[in-house]
Amino acid sequence: MNKNMRRLVPADQAACSTGIAATLITGSLSPLSGGMFYSARIPANKLVEQGFRVDVHGLIDAEWSAANAHWRVSSIAAHQVIGPRRIGFSPDMLLSVRHDADLVHLRGLWAFPSFVASRLRRSGKPLIVSPEGMLHPWALQRSAAKKRIAAWLFEAGNLQGAAVIHALNQPEAEDIRSYGFTGPIAVIPNGVDLEVLHHLPKIPIERKTLLFLGRVHPKKGLAELIASWAAVVRENPDLQRAWRIDIAGWDDGDHRKTLERQIAEAGVEADIKFLGVLHGDAKEEALSNASGFILPSFGEGLPISVLEAWAYGLPVLMTAECNLREGFVEGAASELHLDQRFAGELAAWLRRSPEALREMGARGRKLVEERYDWANLATDFADLYRWVVERGERPSFVRLD
């Protein structure tokens, strides 16, 4: 093994007081993986605080060095990728993963880290799989041939041989059943770490901001948003004077170039701004200064970006495919449809009074505090790990139907 291809970074060491050691395998260790950086990292950190040993293995990317300090686990190893990033081929990861853990937790599907997890599963380690929305029908249609090959080689074995599959919500649980899994499903949503969020004073700006925060990818419905915005401002110049759109996030597959051409052709360059990838203070500033949040996605597991927007008290406009129906029920969000209704729904939402939007945002904040605080959700992962290893009483969130 070429040791120069591996970076093993010891983090704060915590005694394994529970007697349970877990190996967490994921494709990325940085915000370049989108919400999975938070959904994997935060509960892992909190499990270590609760006395578990959590050893993390992931792949090196451009943001890894900056992200390293945010992982506070027992140990973390970032492995070099050989060849295409999307495949994630890393012999170093395969050779370096320890075999002494009590369980393996795989986050994400369809790439080489899944093959590494499959080797551990075949050696007798109980496997927890978190698909992170990657079994959604829309996601399965993307690069379908590649996924069929991965399924044949290792992923079908992981999914059928898992001790339990972790779903973010009931819709994802249904996707998992539709894929053919008949074993236990643990339903634990994503969350927000409310303890570390900072609200910054709003900066006076000429126009209110409707913020998008996430991957710049066709799945996110940004082309549909731009087309609908262009239709709105043609008929409603007052809304063009009152609002603008900020798009923050990393460019996945050069999709931004396509969107920039679309914006130029529609003549709305002055209304839509790309902010690039935002971390730390810059991200907090964007969320603090926004007046609303939008996610017109074709399919999500459970988007942390919406939970963060609610945590900042922002009113939300999103599709039902974001799988946060409770946002509609509780009046914390309005529903968008990715068809001819989009422009009308967008215009109507932008015309809501400031008081109505503030009330919507307050309901979102309350929803996060009650249901999506990682301080509470991490306890569910602790109970799940104990159940998988010790096979005691089944937690209430683990379903057999």
Secondary structure, 3 states (H helix, E strand, C coil): CCHHHEEEEECCCCCCCCCCEEEEEECCCCHHHCCHHHHHHHHHHHHHHCCCEEEEEEECCCCHHHHHHHCCCCEEEEECCCCCCCCCCCHHHHHHCCCCCCEEEEECCCCHHHHHHHHHHHCCCCEEEECCCCCCHHHHHCCHHHHHHHHHHHHHHHHHHCCEEEECCHHHHHHHHHCCCCCCEEECCCCECHHHCCCCCCCCCCCEEEEEECCECHHHCHHHHHHHHHHHHHHCHHHHHHEEEEEECCECCCHHHHHHHHHHHHCCCCCEEEEECCCHHHHHHHHHHCCEEEECCCCCCCCHHHHHHHHCCCCEEEEHHHCCHHHHHCCCEEEECCCCCHHHHHHHHHCCCHHHHHHHHHHHHHHHHHHCEHHHHHHHHHHHHHHHHHCCCCCCCEECC
